Amino acid sequence: MIEALKELLHKNPFEPFRIVTSSGLAYPITNPDLVAVGKDTIFIYTSDDHFAFVRNNQITAVESTRTAA
């Protein structure tokens, strides 16, 4: 899952996506510069001046937020 996340963060052009956790929370990723992937934890800075630390083992899905044309 982490390798897929890293690929999405480095995709050019960047395409927004969301990270879904085991608790059901979803974090929209609209800017790859606001995410830092660590060894065991991901840091996400959100658009409302808050941030979250998500443990890698809590990530259950990485979903595209692109709309169908």
All heavy atoms as TSV, in Angstrom:
chain	resi	resn	atom	element	x	y	z
A	1	MET	N	N	0.824	-1.192	0.000
A	1	MET	CA	C	0.000	0.000	0.000
A	1	MET	C	C	0.872	1.262	0.000
A	1	MET	O	O	0.546	2.226	-0.672
A	1	MET	CB	C	-0.916	-0.028	1.219
A	1	MET	CG	C	-1.948	1.055	1.251
A	1	MET	SD	S	-3.302	0.908	0.099
A	1	MET	CE	C	-4.130	-0.530	0.700
A	2	ILE	N	N	1.966	1.244	0.760
A	2	ILE	CA	C	2.818	2.426	0.858
A	2	ILE	C	C	3.499	2.715	-0.474
A	2	ILE	O	O	3.620	3.879	-0.876
A	2	ILE	CB	C	3.858	2.254	1.991
A	2	ILE	CG1	C	3.143	2.153	3.333
A	2	ILE	CG2	C	4.844	3.406	2.008
A	2	ILE	CD1	C	2.180	3.292	3.631
A	3	GLU	N	N	3.906	1.682	-1.182
A	3	GLU	CA	C	4.537	1.897	-2.489
A	3	GLU	C	C	3.542	2.516	-3.465
A	3	GLU	O	O	3.889	3.403	-4.239
A	3	GLU	CB	C	5.118	0.593	-3.037
A	3	GLU	CG	C	6.347	0.125	-2.291
A	3	GLU	CD	C	7.436	1.189	-2.194
A	3	GLU	OE1	O	7.745	1.843	-3.211
A	3	GLU	OE2	O	7.971	1.366	-1.087
A	4	ALA	N	N	2.285	2.065	-3.436
A	4	ALA	CA	C	1.248	2.644	-4.297
A	4	ALA	C	C	1.018	4.108	-3.927
A	4	ALA	O	O	0.859	4.958	-4.807
A	4	ALA	CB	C	-0.047	1.857	-4.163
A	5	LEU	N	N	1.040	4.402	-2.649
A	5	LEU	CA	C	0.863	5.778	-2.184
A	5	LEU	C	C	2.006	6.664	-2.685
A	5	LEU	O	O	1.778	7.759	-3.195
A	5	LEU	CB	C	0.803	5.799	-0.658
A	5	LEU	CG	C	0.743	7.161	0.008
A	5	LEU	CD1	C	-0.526	7.899	-0.368
A	5	LEU	CD2	C	0.831	7.012	1.511
A	6	LYS	N	N	3.234	6.176	-2.579
A	6	LYS	CA	C	4.389	6.937	-3.053
A	6	LYS	C	C	4.301	7.195	-4.554
A	6	LYS	O	O	4.619	8.286	-5.027
A	6	LYS	CB	C	5.679	6.194	-2.723
A	6	LYS	CG	C	6.036	6.216	-1.263
A	6	LYS	CD	C	7.313	5.431	-1.019
A	6	LYS	CE	C	7.695	5.386	0.440
A	6	LYS	NZ	N	8.910	4.579	0.673
A	7	GLU	N	N	3.865	6.182	-5.309
A	7	GLU	CA	C	3.713	6.357	-6.762
A	7	GLU	C	C	2.693	7.440	-7.078
A	7	GLU	O	O	2.911	8.271	-7.961
A	7	GLU	CB	C	3.300	5.034	-7.408
A	7	GLU	CG	C	4.411	4.019	-7.485
A	7	GLU	CD	C	3.962	2.720	-8.106
A	7	GLU	OE1	O	2.975	2.728	-8.889
A	7	GLU	OE2	O	4.585	1.695	-7.814
A	8	LEU	N	N	1.576	7.442	-6.361
A	8	LEU	CA	C	0.546	8.460	-6.587
A	8	LEU	C	C	1.057	9.854	-6.236
A	8	LEU	O	O	0.735	10.831	-6.916
A	8	LEU	CB	C	-0.707	8.144	-5.781
A	8	LEU	CG	C	-1.531	6.968	-6.280
A	8	LEU	CD1	C	-2.605	6.591	-5.262
A	8	LEU	CD2	C	-2.157	7.287	-7.621
A	9	LEU	N	N	1.850	9.959	-5.186
A	9	LEU	CA	C	2.374	11.261	-4.776
A	9	LEU	C	C	3.370	11.823	-5.791
A	9	LEU	O	O	3.520	13.030	-5.906
A	9	LEU	CB	C	3.045	11.158	-3.404
A	9	LEU	CG	C	2.096	10.986	-2.224
A	9	LEU	CD1	C	2.877	10.649	-0.961
A	9	LEU	CD2	C	1.255	12.238	-2.023
A	10	HIS	N	N	4.044	10.944	-6.531
A	10	HIS	CA	C	5.051	11.385	-7.493
A	10	HIS	C	C	4.563	11.365	-8.941
A	10	HIS	O	O	5.323	11.664	-9.855
A	10	HIS	CB	C	6.309	10.519	-7.348
A	10	HIS	CG	C	7.008	10.761	-6.052
A	10	HIS	ND1	N	6.851	9.925	-4.964
A	10	HIS	CD2	C	7.833	11.757	-5.649
A	10	HIS	CE1	C	7.566	10.397	-3.965
A	10	HIS	NE2	N	8.161	11.507	-4.341
A	11	LYS	N	N	3.299	11.024	-9.135
A	11	LYS	CA	C	2.750	10.965	-10.486
A	11	LYS	C	C	2.754	12.356	-11.124
A	11	LYS	O	O	2.446	13.348	-10.469
A	11	LYS	CB	C	1.325	10.412	-10.440
A	11	LYS	CG	C	0.751	10.099	-11.785
A	11	LYS	CD	C	-0.571	9.384	-11.642
A	11	LYS	CE	C	-1.078	9.043	-13.027
A	11	LYS	NZ	N	-2.304	8.263	-12.954
A	12	ASN	N	N	3.117	12.388	-12.392
A	12	ASN	CA	C	3.164	13.667	-13.112
A	12	ASN	C	C	2.337	13.539	-14.384
A	12	ASN	O	O	2.688	12.745	-15.246
A	12	ASN	CB	C	4.602	14.036	-13.432
A	12	ASN	CG	C	4.736	15.439	-13.959
A	12	ASN	OD1	O	3.776	16.192	-13.960
A	12	ASN	ND2	N	5.915	15.777	-14.410
A	13	PRO	N	N	1.244	14.253	-14.527
A	13	PRO	CA	C	0.737	15.256	-13.581
A	13	PRO	C	C	0.069	14.588	-12.376
A	13	PRO	O	O	-0.460	13.480	-12.471
A	13	PRO	CB	C	-0.282	16.046	-14.395
A	13	PRO	CG	C	-0.783	15.084	-15.413
A	13	PRO	CD	C	0.392	14.174	-15.731
A	14	PHE	N	N	0.100	15.299	-11.279
A	14	PHE	CA	C	-0.499	14.795	-10.044
A	14	PHE	C	C	-2.005	14.699	-10.195
A	14	PHE	O	O	-2.646	15.580	-10.767
A	14	PHE	CB	C	-0.163	15.732	-8.878
A	14	PHE	CG	C	-0.826	15.327	-7.592
A	14	PHE	CD1	C	-0.353	14.259	-6.868
A	14	PHE	CD2	C	-1.936	16.010	-7.132
A	14	PHE	CE1	C	-0.967	13.867	-5.687
A	14	PHE	CE2	C	-2.557	15.642	-5.951
A	14	PHE	CZ	C	-2.071	14.565	-5.234
A	15	GLU	N	N	-2.578	13.614	-9.679
A	15	GLU	CA	C	-4.033	13.424	-9.670
A	15	GLU	C	C	-4.488	13.255	-8.222
A	15	GLU	O	O	-3.968	12.388	-7.514
A	15	GLU	CB	C	-4.422	12.191	-10.478
A	15	GLU	CG	C	-4.105	12.329	-11.952
A	15	GLU	CD	C	-4.462	11.081	-12.751
A	15	GLU	OE1	O	-5.157	10.193	-12.222
A	15	GLU	OE2	O	-4.023	11.011	-13.900
A	16	PRO	N	N	-5.429	14.078	-7.770
A	16	PRO	CA	C	-5.897	13.985	-6.380
A	16	PRO	C	C	-6.426	12.592	-6.048
A	16	PRO	O	O	-6.972	11.890	-6.911
A	16	PRO	CB	C	-7.013	15.025	-6.306
A	16	PRO	CG	C	-6.716	15.980	-7.407
A	16	PRO	CD	C	-6.105	15.149	-8.501
A	17	PHE	N	N	-6.289	12.226	-4.779
A	17	PHE	CA	C	-6.786	10.934	-4.293
A	17	PHE	C	C	-7.090	11.075	-2.815
A	17	PHE	O	O	-6.914	12.140	-2.234
A	17	PHE	CB	C	-5.762	9.815	-4.549
A	17	PHE	CG	C	-4.438	10.000	-3.869
A	17	PHE	CD1	C	-4.196	9.437	-2.630
A	17	PHE	CD2	C	-3.427	10.739	-4.463
A	17	PHE	CE1	C	-2.969	9.600	-1.997
A	17	PHE	CE2	C	-2.196	10.909	-3.844
A	17	PHE	CZ	C	-1.970	10.335	-2.611
A	18	ARG	N	N	-7.582	10.012	-2.212
A	18	ARG	CA	C	-7.850	10.053	-0.778
A	18	ARG	C	C	-7.274	8.806	-0.118
A	18	ARG	O	O	-7.239	7.734	-0.718
A	18	ARG	CB	C	-9.332	10.238	-0.485
A	18	ARG	CG	C	-10.161	9.029	-0.532
A	18	ARG	CD	C	-11.631	9.324	-0.158
A	18	ARG	NE	N	-12.486	8.798	-1.210
A	18	ARG	CZ	C	-13.114	9.538	-2.111
A	18	ARG	NH1	N	-13.024	10.834	-2.091
A	18	ARG	NH2	N	-13.847	8.981	-3.034
A	19	ILE	N	N	-6.837	8.997	1.113
A	19	ILE	CA	C	-6.334	7.908	1.935
A	19	ILE	C	C	-7.442	7.539	2.910
A	19	ILE	O	O	-7.962	8.405	3.613
A	19	ILE	CB	C	-5.073	8.340	2.704
A	19	ILE	CG1	C	-3.948	8.653	1.722
A	19	ILE	CG2	C	-4.657	7.265	3.710
A	19	ILE	CD1	C	-2.731	9.282	2.363
A	20	VAL	N	N	-7.816	6.264	2.949
A	20	VAL	CA	C	-8.874	5.781	3.838
A	20	VAL	C	C	-8.226	4.918	4.920
A	20	VAL	O	O	-7.380	4.076	4.623
A	20	VAL	CB	C	-9.927	4.967	3.064
A	20	VAL	CG1	C	-11.048	4.507	3.989
A	20	VAL	CG2	C	-10.492	5.775	1.909
A	21	THR	N	N	-8.636	5.154	6.162
A	21	THR	CA	C	-8.050	4.427	7.287
A	21	THR	C	C	-9.003	3.369	7.836
A	21	THR	O	O	-10.198	3.365	7.530
A	21	THR	CB	C	-7.676	5.390	8.428
A	21	THR	OG1	O	-8.875	5.940	8.969
A	21	THR	CG2	C	-6.765	6.497	7.943
A	22	SER	N	N	-8.457	2.512	8.671
A	22	SER	CA	C	-9.250	1.439	9.268
A	22	SER	C	C	-10.362	1.971	10.168
A	22	SER	O	O	-11.354	1.280	10.397
A	22	SER	CB	C	-8.349	0.487	10.050
A	22	SER	OG	O	-7.614	1.193	11.021
A	23	SER	N	N	-10.229	3.195	10.653
A	23	SER	CA	C	-11.285	3.781	11.478
A	23	SER	C	C	-12.403	4.399	10.640
A	23	SER	O	O	-13.387	4.886	11.182
A	23	SER	CB	C	-10.703	4.850	12.411
A	23	SER	OG	O	-10.224	5.940	11.658
A	24	GLY	N	N	-12.217	4.403	9.318
A	24	GLY	CA	C	-13.234	4.966	8.436
A	24	GLY	C	C	-12.974	6.401	8.032
A	24	GLY	O	O	-13.691	6.950	7.193
A	25	LEU	N	N	-11.964	7.033	8.616
A	25	LEU	CA	C	-11.633	8.403	8.223
A	25	LEU	C	C	-11.002	8.407	6.837
A	25	LEU	O	O	-10.273	7.479	6.479
A	25	LEU	CB	C	-10.659	9.030	9.222
A	25	LEU	CG	C	-11.209	9.307	10.612
A	25	LEU	CD1	C	-10.091	9.764	11.535
A	25	LEU	CD2	C	-12.296	10.355	10.545
A	26	ALA	N	N	-11.303	9.453	6.085
A	26	ALA	CA	C	-10.717	9.608	4.754
A	26	ALA	C	C	-10.046	10.976	4.683
A	26	ALA	O	O	-10.617	11.979	5.119
A	26	ALA	CB	C	-11.791	9.486	3.679
A	27	TYR	N	N	-8.838	10.984	4.160
A	27	TYR	CA	C	-8.068	12.224	4.037
A	27	TYR	C	C	-7.872	12.540	2.563
A	27	TYR	O	O	-7.173	11.806	1.864
A	27	TYR	CB	C	-6.699	12.071	4.710
A	27	TYR	CG	C	-6.806	11.836	6.197
A	27	TYR	CD1	C	-6.807	10.548	6.709
A	27	TYR	CD2	C	-6.920	12.899	7.074
A	27	TYR	CE1	C	-6.905	10.328	8.073
A	27	TYR	CE2	C	-7.022	12.689	8.441
A	27	TYR	CZ	C	-7.010	11.401	8.927
A	27	TYR	OH	O	-7.113	11.181	10.277
A	28	PRO	N	N	-8.491	13.608	2.067
A	28	PRO	CA	C	-8.281	13.981	0.663
A	28	PRO	C	C	-6.876	14.540	0.480
A	28	PRO	O	O	-6.421	15.371	1.270
A	28	PRO	CB	C	-9.349	15.043	0.408
A	28	PRO	CG	C	-9.698	15.580	1.759
A	28	PRO	CD	C	-9.424	14.487	2.750
A	29	ILE	N	N	-6.207	14.078	-0.555
A	29	ILE	CA	C	-4.861	14.548	-0.874
A	29	ILE	C	C	-4.960	15.331	-2.180
A	29	ILE	O	O	-5.171	14.754	-3.244
A	29	ILE	CB	C	-3.866	13.374	-1.018
A	29	ILE	CG1	C	-3.923	12.458	0.208
A	29	ILE	CG2	C	-2.465	13.897	-1.284
A	29	ILE	CD1	C	-3.603	13.132	1.522
A	30	THR	N	N	-4.859	16.642	-2.062
A	30	THR	CA	C	-4.994	17.508	-3.235
A	30	THR	C	C	-3.673	18.147	-3.639
A	30	THR	O	O	-3.587	18.776	-4.686
A	30	THR	CB	C	-6.033	18.618	-2.977
A	30	THR	OG1	O	-5.632	19.357	-1.816
A	30	THR	CG2	C	-7.419	18.018	-2.740
A	31	ASN	N	N	-2.664	17.995	-2.786
A	31	ASN	CA	C	-1.349	18.559	-3.063
A	31	ASN	C	C	-0.297	17.605	-2.502
A	31	ASN	O	O	-0.246	17.394	-1.285
A	31	ASN	CB	C	-1.238	19.939	-2.399
A	31	ASN	CG	C	0.079	20.620	-2.665
A	31	ASN	OD1	O	1.078	19.988	-2.997
A	31	ASN	ND2	N	0.095	21.931	-2.491
A	32	PRO	N	N	0.535	17.035	-3.352
A	32	PRO	CA	C	1.515	16.055	-2.861
A	32	PRO	C	C	2.557	16.661	-1.923
A	32	PRO	O	O	3.171	15.941	-1.142
A	32	PRO	CB	C	2.158	15.531	-4.143
A	32	PRO	CG	C	1.980	16.630	-5.132
A	32	PRO	CD	C	0.663	17.270	-4.780
A	33	ASP	N	N	2.738	17.966	-1.951
A	33	ASP	CA	C	3.712	18.621	-1.082
A	33	ASP	C	C	3.237	18.701	0.369
A	33	ASP	O	O	4.009	19.073	1.249
A	33	ASP	CB	C	4.024	20.031	-1.589
A	33	ASP	CG	C	4.721	20.020	-2.934
A	33	ASP	OD1	O	5.441	19.035	-3.229
A	33	ASP	OD2	O	4.539	20.981	-3.700
A	34	LEU	N	N	1.989	18.361	0.618
A	34	LEU	CA	C	1.438	18.430	1.971
A	34	LEU	C	C	1.382	17.066	2.644
A	34	LEU	O	O	0.705	16.888	3.657
A	34	LEU	CB	C	0.045	19.071	1.937
A	34	LEU	CG	C	-0.002	20.483	1.363
A	34	LEU	CD1	C	-1.438	21.007	1.363
A	34	LEU	CD2	C	0.919	21.419	2.121
A	35	VAL	N	N	2.114	16.094	2.071
A	35	VAL	CA	C	2.155	14.736	2.610
A	35	VAL	C	C	3.611	14.322	2.749
A	35	VAL	O	O	4.408	14.532	1.836
A	35	VAL	CB	C	1.426	13.748	1.676
A	35	VAL	CG1	C	1.496	12.334	2.231
A	35	VAL	CG2	C	-0.019	14.161	1.462
A	36	ALA	N	N	3.944	13.738	3.891
A	36	ALA	CA	C	5.284	13.198	4.103
A	36	ALA	C	C	5.150	11.739	4.517
A	36	ALA	O	O	4.410	11.410	5.447
A	36	ALA	CB	C	6.017	13.980	5.183
A	37	VAL	N	N	5.844	10.866	3.785
A	37	VAL	CA	C	5.779	9.440	4.063
A	37	VAL	C	C	7.028	9.041	4.837
A	37	VAL	O	O	8.145	9.187	4.344
A	37	VAL	CB	C	5.687	8.626	2.752
A	37	VAL	CG1	C	5.629	7.134	3.058
A	37	VAL	CG2	C	4.470	9.057	1.941
A	38	GLY	N	N	6.812	8.560	6.056
A	38	GLY	CA	C	7.907	8.092	6.887
A	38	GLY	C	C	7.960	6.578	6.903
A	38	GLY	O	O	7.182	5.903	6.220
A	39	LYS	N	N	8.853	6.045	7.689
A	39	LYS	CA	C	9.026	4.593	7.771
A	39	LYS	C	C	7.757	3.902	8.285
A	39	LYS	O	O	7.332	2.897	7.739
A	39	LYS	CB	C	10.210	4.267	8.674
A	39	LYS	CG	C	10.494	2.815	8.812
A	39	LYS	CD	C	11.683	2.566	9.705
A	39	LYS	CE	C	11.863	1.076	9.927
A	39	LYS	NZ	N	12.917	0.790	10.888
A	40	ASP	N	N	7.164	4.451	9.344
A	40	ASP	CA	C	5.986	3.836	9.962
A	40	ASP	C	C	4.748	4.717	9.975
A	40	ASP	O	O	3.672	4.266	10.322
A	40	ASP	CB	C	6.298	3.453	11.416
A	40	ASP	CG	C	7.433	2.460	11.512
A	40	ASP	OD1	O	7.421	1.479	10.749
A	40	ASP	OD2	O	8.327	2.670	12.346
A	41	THR	N	N	4.923	6.000	9.622
A	41	THR	CA	C	3.841	6.971	9.760
A	41	THR	C	C	3.793	7.913	8.565
A	41	THR	O	O	4.822	8.236	7.984
A	41	THR	CB	C	4.058	7.812	11.040
A	41	THR	OG1	O	4.225	6.938	12.149
A	41	THR	CG2	C	2.893	8.723	11.311
A	42	ILE	N	N	2.595	8.332	8.239
A	42	ILE	CA	C	2.401	9.333	7.191
A	42	ILE	C	C	1.875	10.596	7.858
A	42	ILE	O	O	0.966	10.550	8.692
A	42	ILE	CB	C	1.399	8.828	6.141
A	42	ILE	CG1	C	1.974	7.616	5.441
A	42	ILE	CG2	C	1.054	9.919	5.143
A	42	ILE	CD1	C	0.994	6.916	4.563
A	43	PHE	N	N	2.460	11.728	7.500
A	43	PHE	CA	C	2.025	13.025	7.994
A	43	PHE	C	C	1.215	13.683	6.893
A	43	PHE	O	O	1.670	13.771	5.757
A	43	PHE	CB	C	3.239	13.894	8.342
A	43	PHE	CG	C	2.879	15.305	8.699
A	43	PHE	CD1	C	2.513	15.629	9.985
A	43	PHE	CD2	C	2.910	16.306	7.739
A	43	PHE	CE1	C	2.183	16.943	10.325
A	43	PHE	CE2	C	2.584	17.612	8.068
A	43	PHE	CZ	C	2.219	17.929	9.363
A	44	ILE	N	N	0.008	14.127	7.219
A	44	ILE	CA	C	-0.872	14.780	6.248
A	44	ILE	C	C	-1.269	16.140	6.800
A	44	ILE	O	O	-1.856	16.241	7.875
A	44	ILE	CB	C	-2.147	13.951	5.996
A	44	ILE	CG1	C	-1.791	12.541	5.559
A	44	ILE	CG2	C	-3.044	14.643	4.972
A	44	ILE	CD1	C	-2.962	11.575	5.591
A	45	TYR	N	N	-0.923	17.186	6.062
A	45	TYR	CA	C	-1.353	18.535	6.417
A	45	TYR	C	C	-2.633	18.800	5.643
A	45	TYR	O	O	-2.655	18.713	4.422
A	45	TYR	CB	C	-0.276	19.553	6.045
A	45	TYR	CG	C	-0.619	20.965	6.430
A	45	TYR	CD1	C	-0.422	21.399	7.730
A	45	TYR	CD2	C	-1.143	21.846	5.504
A	45	TYR	CE1	C	-0.733	22.696	8.100
A	45	TYR	CE2	C	-1.465	23.145	5.871
A	45	TYR	CZ	C	-1.262	23.561	7.158
A	45	TYR	OH	O	-1.583	24.841	7.514
A	46	THR	N	N	-3.712	19.107	6.353
A	46	THR	CA	C	-5.005	19.293	5.695
A	46	THR	C	C	-5.230	20.749	5.338
A	46	THR	O	O	-4.560	21.643	5.835
A	46	THR	CB	C	-6.148	18.788	6.595
A	46	THR	OG1	O	-6.168	19.563	7.782
A	46	THR	CG2	C	-5.975	17.320	6.940
A	47	SER	N	N	-6.186	20.989	4.487
A	47	SER	CA	C	-6.450	22.345	3.992
A	47	SER	C	C	-7.052	23.267	5.043
A	47	SER	O	O	-7.104	24.462	4.849
A	47	SER	CB	C	-7.367	22.284	2.773
A	47	SER	OG	O	-8.609	21.711	3.136
A	48	ASP	N	N	-7.519	22.725	6.142
A	48	ASP	CA	C	-8.129	23.574	7.171
A	48	ASP	C	C	-7.164	23.839	8.332
A	48	ASP	O	O	-7.568	23.992	9.476
A	48	ASP	CB	C	-9.435	22.965	7.674
A	48	ASP	CG	C	-9.256	21.557	8.211
A	48	ASP	OD1	O	-8.132	21.025	8.154
A	48	ASP	OD2	O	-10.245	20.991	8.699
A	49	ASP	N	N	-5.864	23.903	8.017
A	49	ASP	CA	C	-4.815	24.207	8.997
A	49	ASP	C	C	-4.724	23.203	10.135
A	49	ASP	O	O	-4.372	23.552	11.254
A	49	ASP	CB	C	-4.961	25.627	9.556
A	49	ASP	CG	C	-4.630	26.680	8.519
A	49	ASP	OD1	O	-3.855	26.374	7.597
A	49	ASP	OD2	O	-5.139	27.794	8.624
A	50	HIS	N	N	-5.063	21.983	9.860
A	50	HIS	CA	C	-4.886	20.889	10.804
A	50	HIS	C	C	-3.974	19.853	10.157
A	50	HIS	O	O	-3.703	19.905	8.963
A	50	HIS	CB	C	-6.232	20.249	11.158
A	50	HIS	CG	C	-7.092	21.128	11.979
A	50	HIS	ND1	N	-7.964	22.045	11.426
A	50	HIS	CD2	C	-7.228	21.261	13.312
A	50	HIS	CE1	C	-8.599	22.688	12.386
A	50	HIS	NE2	N	-8.165	22.235	13.545
A	51	PHE	N	N	-3.532	18.911	10.952
A	51	PHE	CA	C	-2.702	17.854	10.404
A	51	PHE	C	C	-3.041	16.533	11.070
A	51	PHE	O	O	-3.696	16.501	12.110
A	51	PHE	CB	C	-1.213	18.181	10.572
A	51	PHE	CG	C	-0.787	18.365	11.999
A	51	PHE	CD1	C	-0.355	17.291	12.755
A	51	PHE	CD2	C	-0.826	19.614	12.584
A	51	PHE	CE1	C	0.033	17.455	14.072
A	51	PHE	CE2	C	-0.430	19.798	13.900
A	51	PHE	CZ	C	0.000	18.711	14.647
A	52	ALA	N	N	-2.603	15.458	10.442
A	52	ALA	CA	C	-2.856	14.125	10.979
A	52	ALA	C	C	-1.617	13.271	10.796
A	52	ALA	O	O	-0.897	13.414	9.817
A	52	ALA	CB	C	-4.037	13.486	10.249
A	53	PHE	N	N	-1.391	12.416	11.764
A	53	PHE	CA	C	-0.392	11.380	11.652
A	53	PHE	C	C	-1.153	10.067	11.503
A	53	PHE	O	O	-1.995	9.747	12.337
A	53	PHE	CB	C	0.491	11.310	12.901
A	53	PHE	CG	C	1.428	12.468	13.033
A	53	PHE	CD1	C	1.121	13.541	13.849
A	53	PHE	CD2	C	2.625	12.479	12.339
A	53	PHE	CE1	C	1.993	14.611	13.986
A	53	PHE	CE2	C	3.505	13.547	12.462
A	53	PHE	CZ	C	3.190	14.607	13.291
A	54	VAL	N	N	-0.880	9.330	10.447
A	54	VAL	CA	C	-1.556	8.063	10.199
A	54	VAL	C	C	-0.496	6.973	10.137
A	54	VAL	O	O	0.455	7.075	9.355
A	54	VAL	CB	C	-2.349	8.105	8.870
A	54	VAL	CG1	C	-3.017	6.772	8.605
A	54	VAL	CG2	C	-3.378	9.224	8.893
A	55	ARG	N	N	-0.657	5.944	10.964
A	55	ARG	CA	C	0.275	4.820	10.900
A	55	ARG	C	C	0.033	4.040	9.614
A	55	ARG	O	O	-1.103	3.871	9.186
A	55	ARG	CB	C	0.104	3.915	12.117
A	55	ARG	CG	C	0.755	4.505	13.351
A	55	ARG	CD	C	0.716	3.545	14.507
A	55	ARG	NE	N	-0.269	4.090	15.433
A	55	ARG	CZ	C	-1.152	3.389	16.108
A	55	ARG	NH1	N	-1.197	2.089	15.993
A	55	ARG	NH2	N	-1.995	3.972	16.902
A	56	ASN	N	N	1.119	3.593	9.016
A	56	ASN	CA	C	1.021	2.880	7.737
A	56	ASN	C	C	0.076	1.686	7.823
A	56	ASN	O	O	-0.666	1.416	6.873
A	56	ASN	CB	C	2.402	2.419	7.282
A	56	ASN	CG	C	3.322	3.578	6.971
A	56	ASN	OD1	O	2.909	4.731	6.953
A	56	ASN	ND2	N	4.582	3.277	6.736
A	57	ASN	N	N	0.068	0.983	8.953
A	57	ASN	CA	C	-0.789	-0.194	9.078
A	57	ASN	C	C	-2.261	0.160	9.269
A	57	ASN	O	O	-3.111	-0.726	9.313
A	57	ASN	CB	C	-0.298	-1.121	10.185
A	57	ASN	CG	C	-0.358	-0.494	11.564
A	57	ASN	OD1	O	-0.716	0.668	11.716
A	57	ASN	ND2	N	0.012	-1.275	12.570
A	58	GLN	N	N	-2.590	1.440	9.388
A	58	GLN	CA	C	-3.987	1.875	9.511
A	58	GLN	C	C	-4.601	2.202	8.149
A	58	GLN	O	O	-5.803	2.430	8.064
A	58	GLN	CB	C	-4.089	3.105	10.404
A	58	GLN	CG	C	-3.756	2.843	11.852
A	58	GLN	CD	C	-3.812	4.123	12.659
A	58	GLN	OE1	O	-3.272	5.149	12.252
A	58	GLN	NE2	N	-4.471	4.065	13.801
A	59	ILE	N	N	-3.798	2.253	7.112
A	59	ILE	CA	C	-4.312	2.593	5.787
A	59	ILE	C	C	-4.951	1.355	5.169
A	59	ILE	O	O	-4.312	0.313	5.037
A	59	ILE	CB	C	-3.199	3.136	4.880
A	59	ILE	CG1	C	-2.625	4.410	5.473
A	59	ILE	CG2	C	-3.728	3.388	3.468
A	59	ILE	CD1	C	-1.404	4.924	4.749
A	60	THR	N	N	-6.232	1.487	4.827
A	60	THR	CA	C	-6.944	0.357	4.232
A	60	THR	C	C	-7.169	0.531	2.734
A	60	THR	O	O	-7.379	-0.446	2.036
A	60	THR	CB	C	-8.311	0.132	4.914
A	60	THR	OG1	O	-9.078	1.330	4.810
A	60	THR	CG2	C	-8.121	-0.242	6.376
A	61	ALA	N	N	-7.125	1.772	2.254
A	61	ALA	CA	C	-7.352	2.002	0.826
A	61	ALA	C	C	-6.775	3.348	0.407
A	61	ALA	O	O	-6.669	4.275	1.224
A	61	ALA	CB	C	-8.846	1.985	0.504
A	62	VAL	N	N	-6.426	3.406	-0.846
A	62	VAL	CA	C	-6.027	4.656	-1.498
A	62	VAL	C	C	-6.936	4.754	-2.720
A	62	VAL	O	O	-6.888	3.895	-3.602
A	62	VAL	CB	C	-4.542	4.641	-1.895
A	62	VAL	CG1	C	-4.179	5.915	-2.612
A	62	VAL	CG2	C	-3.660	4.444	-0.667
A	63	GLU	N	N	-7.805	5.758	-2.738
A	63	GLU	CA	C	-8.840	5.849	-3.761
A	63	GLU	C	C	-8.682	7.091	-4.618
A	63	GLU	O	O	-8.396	8.173	-4.112
A	63	GLU	CB	C	-10.223	5.906	-3.111
A	63	GLU	CG	C	-10.523	4.730	-2.212
A	63	GLU	CD	C	-11.825	4.913	-1.457
A	63	GLU	OE1	O	-12.312	6.044	-1.300
A	63	GLU	OE2	O	-12.361	3.885	-1.015
A	64	SER	N	N	-8.917	6.940	-5.901
A	64	SER	CA	C	-8.895	8.071	-6.815
A	64	SER	C	C	-10.111	8.945	-6.549
A	64	SER	O	O	-11.182	8.462	-6.203
A	64	SER	CB	C	-8.943	7.568	-8.261
A	64	SER	OG	O	-9.108	8.648	-9.152
A	65	THR	N	N	-9.933	10.242	-6.713
A	65	THR	CA	C	-11.061	11.156	-6.579
A	65	THR	C	C	-11.416	11.776	-7.931
A	65	THR	O	O	-12.199	12.715	-7.980
A	65	THR	CB	C	-10.771	12.275	-5.555
A	65	THR	OG1	O	-9.589	12.961	-5.937
A	65	THR	CG2	C	-10.607	11.701	-4.161
A	66	ARG	N	N	-10.817	11.237	-8.985
A	66	ARG	CA	C	-11.134	11.736	-10.328
A	66	ARG	C	C	-12.575	11.404	-10.662
A	66	ARG	O	O	-13.089	10.348	-10.306
A	66	ARG	CB	C	-10.250	11.064	-11.375
A	66	ARG	CG	C	-8.876	11.614	-11.403
A	66	ARG	CD	C	-8.062	11.096	-12.547
A	66	ARG	NE	N	-8.733	10.144	-13.397
A	66	ARG	CZ	C	-8.146	9.495	-14.363
A	66	ARG	NH1	N	-6.886	9.659	-14.596
A	66	ARG	NH2	N	-8.796	8.651	-15.121
A	67	THR	N	N	-13.217	12.318	-11.355
A	67	THR	CA	C	-14.584	12.072	-11.798
A	67	THR	C	C	-14.538	11.562	-13.228
A	67	THR	O	O	-13.681	11.929	-14.022
A	67	THR	CB	C	-15.428	13.365	-11.745
A	67	THR	OG1	O	-14.771	14.378	-12.512
A	67	THR	CG2	C	-15.586	13.837	-10.309
A	68	ALA	N	N	-15.458	10.697	-13.546
A	68	ALA	CA	C	-15.525	10.152	-14.904
A	68	ALA	C	C	-15.933	11.246	-15.884
A	68	ALA	O	O	-16.764	12.093	-15.580
A	68	ALA	CB	C	-16.515	9.000	-14.955
A	69	ALA	N	N	-15.345	11.217	-17.052
A	69	ALA	CA	C	-15.646	12.243	-18.077
A	69	ALA	C	C	-16.930	11.959	-18.779
A	69	ALA	O	O	-17.416	10.907	-18.888
A	69	ALA	CB	C	-14.514	12.321	-19.071
